């Protein structure tokens, strides 16, 4: 079954694939060591300085922490990815989505630490985010992608608007 088909099954299937508050995946092949796990969480209690370090690691420009906090608080869904080694936990991935709570959601701020890229974790983060949105009966999922990551999202089934560009933007001068 394809990536998108697996996400657009019946509502019974979508309900069964809800991402719980904290879901762990054993990752012996990801970070080394048998005591290492990759854990996903929808908990919004995130150390903003740790999130800023993650964003710095991928070269994103800094944003005011008060605005980042507000964006997280007002998001429909926040999904984080953690490397768990014994009792040590490290933020290695982050994503969030805004929504009208009925039809539409837009994915924002998808980031995976460079040390963990190329291992399928970004795809897993996105799959979990989309499954959670689908479990909330959101059917129209959009995102904005920088040119260097368009192929990543295209490989997940995202496509440019098939009817042409409908999006418009307004920026302050």
Rosetta blueprint (number, residue, H / E / L):
1 X L
2 X L
3 X H
4 X H
5 X H
6 X H
7 X H
8 X L
9 X L
10 X L
11 X H
12 X H
13 X H
14 X H
15 X H
16 X H
17 X L
18 X L
19 X L
20 X L
21 X L
22 X E
23 X E
24 X E
25 X E
26 X E
27 X L
28 X L
29 X L
30 X L
31 X L
32 X L
33 X L
34 X L
35 X L
36 X E
37 X E
38 X E
39 X E
40 X E
41 X E
42 X L
43 X L
44 X L
45 X L
46 X L
47 X L
48 X H
49 X H
50 X H
51 X H
52 X H
53 X H
54 X H
55 X H
56 X H
57 X H
58 X L
59 X L
60 X L
61 X L
62 X L
63 X L
64 X L
65 X H
66 X H
67 X H
68 X H
69 X H
70 X H
71 X H
72 X H
73 X H
74 X L
75 X L
76 X L
77 X E
78 X E
79 X E
80 X E
81 X E
82 X E
83 X E
84 X E
85 X E
86 X L
87 X L
88 X E
89 X E
90 X E
91 X E
92 X E
93 X E
94 X E
95 X E
96 X E
97 X E
98 X E
99 X E
100 X L
101 X L
102 X L
103 X L
104 X E
105 X E
106 X E
107 X E
108 X E
109 X E
110 X E
111 X E
112 X E
113 X L
114 X H
115 X H
116 X H
117 X L
118 X L
119 X L
120 X L
121 X H
122 X H
123 X H
124 X H
125 X H
126 X H
127 X H
128 X H
129 X H
130 X H
131 X H
132 X H
133 X H
134 X H
135 X H
136 X L
137 X L
138 X L
139 X L
140 X E
141 X E
142 X E
143 X E
144 X L
145 X L
146 X L
147 X H
148 X H
149 X H
150 X H
151 X H
152 X H
153 X H
154 X H
155 X H
156 X L
157 X L
158 X L
159 X L
160 X L
161 X L
162 X L
163 X L
164 X L
165 X L
166 X L
167 X L
168 X L
169 X L
170 X L
171 X L
172 X L
173 X L
